[in-house]
Amino acid sequence: MRKLGLNFLVLIFAIQTITLCAQATDRPKPWFSLSIEASDPSHPPTHYTADRYVVLVTYANISDVDDMYSEVDHEEMLNMIVLRDGAPAEETDNMRALRKERKYTESKGWSGSVQAPVRIKPGKSVTWPLPVGDYFDMTMPGAYTITVNRETFPHDLARSVTVWSNTIEIVVPQPGAQTLQ
């Protein structure tokens, strides 16, 4: 009787395993990579000021075919993870508005882009400024770690793979503190 119960339990787990494996979808290998670097605060990108804490994001085509890239892929498609001294940094109204916009476009199924996408050849990349300080309050002194990620298929998470950038640190000094050059 005990052996029958044990065989029954093994059969139940085997059926669940087979069901899970049968439902798994193939996730394609990412065709792009992401990397970030802090912009030079003494020479911020055009139209940005040094106190906005701009990060330069590079989207690189790592596949062997042309990739279509649109400016909607900037802030709308990136997830920003910003920590201040190891704790989540406070979001600004801009970040809350961006989240609201993402929910709206997801519900409507529209990307919001009106610009024609750009072709990125294999091995080539595009870099743009991301004003992280517009989305997270970086006015408090501390060490801010920043990472970005993006889904390969943001509207089909069952097939999607999350592509992560490197992590960088930006130190916001105490007011009046001198920085070493």
DOMARBA-231552 format. One line per field, with one value per residue (C-alpha): residue in three letters; residue number from 1; y, z, x. Coordinates in Angstrom, 3 decimals, m for minus. Layout:
N
aa: [ala:...]
i: [NUM:...]
y: [Y:...]
z: [Z:...]
x: [X:...]
***
This chain:
181
aa: [met:arg:lys:leu:gly:leu:asn:phe:leu:val:leu:ile:phe:ala:ile:gln:thr:ile:thr:leu:cys:ala:gln:ala:thr:asp:arg:pro:lys:pro:trp:phe:ser:leu:ser:ile:glu:ala:ser:asp:pro:ser:his:pro:pro:thr:his:tyr:thr:ala:asp:arg:tyr:val:val:leu:val:thr:tyr:ala:asn:ile:ser:asp:val:asp:asp:met:tyr:ser:glu:val:asp:his:glu:glu:met:leu:asn:met:ile:val:leu:arg:asp:gly:ala:pro:ala:glu:glu:thr:asp:asn:met:arg:ala:leu:arg:lys:glu:arg:lys:tyr:thr:glu:ser:lys:gly:trp:ser:gly:ser:val:gln:ala:pro:val:arg:ile:lys:pro:gly:lys:ser:val:thr:trp:pro:leu:pro:val:gly:asp:tyr:phe:asp:met:thr:met:pro:gly:ala:tyr:thr:ile:thr:val:asn:arg:glu:thr:phe:pro:his:asp:leu:ala:arg:ser:val:thr:val:trp:ser:asn:thr:ile:glu:ile:val:val:pro:gln:pro:gly:ala:gln:thr:leu:gln]
i: [1:2:3:4:5:6:7:8:9:10:11:12:13:14:15:16:17:18:19:20:21:22:23:24:25:26:27:28:29:30:31:32:33:34:35:36:37:38:39:40:41:42:43:44:45:46:47:48:49:50:51:52:53:54:55:56:57:58:59:60:61:62:63:64:65:66:67:68:69:70:71:72:73:74:75:76:77:78:79:80:81:82:83:84:85:86:87:88:89:90:91:92:93:94:95:96:97:98:99:100:101:102:103:104:105:106:107:108:109:110:111:112:113:114:115:116:117:118:119:120:121:122:123:124:125:126:127:128:129:130:131:132:133:134:135:136:137:138:139:140:141:142:143:144:145:146:147:148:149:150:151:152:153:154:155:156:157:158:159:160:161:162:163:164:165:166:167:168:169:170:171:172:173:174:175:176:177:178:179:180:181]
y: [0.000:2.356:1.563:2.285:5.714:6.515:5.506:7.679:10.722:10.134:9.909:13.203:15.017:13.474:14.674:18.198:18.225:17.052:19.685:22.455:21.391:21.164:24.710:26.241:28.432:28.910:32.229:33.580:34.795:38.596:40.450:43.528:44.499:47.480:49.377:52.602:55.152:58.383:61.468:63.945:66.382:69.189:68.661:67.385:66.363:69.101:70.533:68.964:70.544:68.922:68.613:66.391:63.335:62.106:58.548:57.589:54.432:52.374:49.944:47.618:45.206:41.917:39.883:39.183:41.023:44.646:45.745:48.313:50.871:53.695:56.654:55.260:52.715:55.402:55.980:54.240:50.806:50.998:50.077:52.097:50.691:53.458:52.861:55.469:53.920:50.528:51.543:52.427:56.105:58.206:58.483:61.898:62.999:62.375:58.683:58.330:59.959:57.597:54.574:55.894:56.399:52.832:51.407:53.458:52.365:48.720:48.810:50.441:48.325:51.398:52.263:56.004:56.487:58.758:58.666:56.214:53.613:53.625:50.578:49.458:47.246:44.180:45.211:48.863:50.777:53.922:55.989:58.503:60.525:59.342:62.039:59.704:62.726:63.655:60.329:59.826:62.380:62.593:65.775:63.964:63.219:59.578:56.848:56.123:52.869:52.818:49.895:49.705:46.766:46.133:43.234:41.742:41.410:43.836:43.001:39.228:38.415:34.664:34.869:37.758:37.820:40.620:42.287:44.030:46.766:47.093:48.973:52.321:54.493:58.245:59.891:63.017:64.881:66.746:70.388:72.434:69.352:69.679:67.088:65.759:66.449]
z: [0.000:0.902:m2.338:m4.312:m2.636:m3.389:m7.044:m7.245:m5.915:m8.377:m11.205:m10.149:m10.133:m13.471:m15.095:m13.733:m15.043:m18.488:m18.547:m17.577:m20.208:m22.887:m22.113:m22.177:m25.189:m26.884:m25.946:m28.756:m28.065:m27.705:m30.843:m28.967:m25.960:m23.641:m21.926:m19.957:m18.876:m16.937:m19.095:m18.255:m15.811:m16.961:m20.579:m20.453:m23.720:m25.669:m23.934:m20.565:m17.469:m15.208:m12.309:m14.305:m14.028:m17.586:m18.459:m21.977:m23.116:m25.969:m27.840:m29.963:m32.679:m31.805:m34.442:m38.006:m39.578:m39.693:m36.660:m36.727:m33.954:m33.156:m30.807:m28.890:m27.608:m25.464:m22.137:m23.063:m23.487:m20.847:m17.230:m14.926:m11.615:m9.451:m5.894:m3.427:m0.900:m1.641:m1.275:m4.132:m5.067:m4.915:m8.214:m9.601:m11.166:m14.564:m13.706:m12.483:m15.721:m17.764:m15.959:m16.629:m20.323:m20.523:m19.085:m21.537:m24.592:m23.432:m23.130:m26.569:m28.286:m29.859:m29.552:m29.718:m32.205:m35.169:m36.377:m38.904:m37.383:m38.149:m39.424:m37.313:m39.180:m37.474:m35.085:m35.049:m32.236:m31.341:m28.193:m26.614:m23.388:m20.658:m18.023:m15.028:m12.732:m14.432:m13.375:m9.954:m7.243:m7.202:m5.127:m1.903:m1.294:m1.651:m3.967:m6.723:m8.647:m12.002:m14.257:m17.195:m18.827:m21.676:m22.825:m26.260:m26.750:m24.286:m25.465:m25.361:m22.066:m22.587:m25.461:m24.079:m22.635:m20.343:m21.538:m18.745:m18.988:m16.792:m13.501:m12.893:m9.812:m9.591:m6.320:m5.373:m2.868:0.233:m0.546:m0.398:m0.573:m2.897:m5.618:m6.701:m10.312]
x: [0.000:2.837:4.650:1.487:1.154:4.801:4.382:1.277:3.204:6.047:3.513:1.872:5.254:6.235:3.007:3.542:7.127:6.040:3.287:5.710:8.232:5.561:4.410:7.877:8.456:11.766:13.241:15.348:18.832:18.975:20.071:21.248:23.299:23.072:25.853:25.922:28.500:28.285:28.562:31.302:29.621:31.924:30.754:27.159:25.474:23.728:20.635:21.511:23.009:25.584:23.122:20.735:23.030:22.969:23.939:24.975:23.166:24.598:22.349:24.507:23.370:25.103:23.277:24.343:21.371:20.210:18.231:15.455:15.754:13.352:13.680:10.711:13.229:14.857:13.112:9.868:11.437:14.162:13.751:15.993:17.165:18.592:19.739:21.023:23.383:21.828:18.156:15.786:16.107:12.975:11.125:10.197:6.924:8.556:9.068:5.510:4.281:6.476:5.014:1.508:2.359:3.729:0.515:m1.542:0.462:0.438:m3.351:m3.730:m1.075:0.472:4.158:3.616:6.444:5.862:9.452:10.773:13.075:16.789:18.659:21.579:24.027:25.532:28.287:27.148:25.498:23.598:24.220:21.893:21.751:19.414:18.763:18.431:18.222:14.940:13.400:14.973:15.687:19.471:19.682:20.590:24.276:25.238:26.453:23.925:24.189:22.455:21.571:19.187:17.476:15.125:12.993:13.615:9.851:8.255:4.728:5.254:6.981:6.548:9.095:11.114:14.607:15.728:18.926:20.862:23.459:26.497:26.102:27.752:28.091:27.622:28.610:26.691:28.858:27.744:26.935:30.114:32.354:35.317:35.762:39.125:40.010]
***
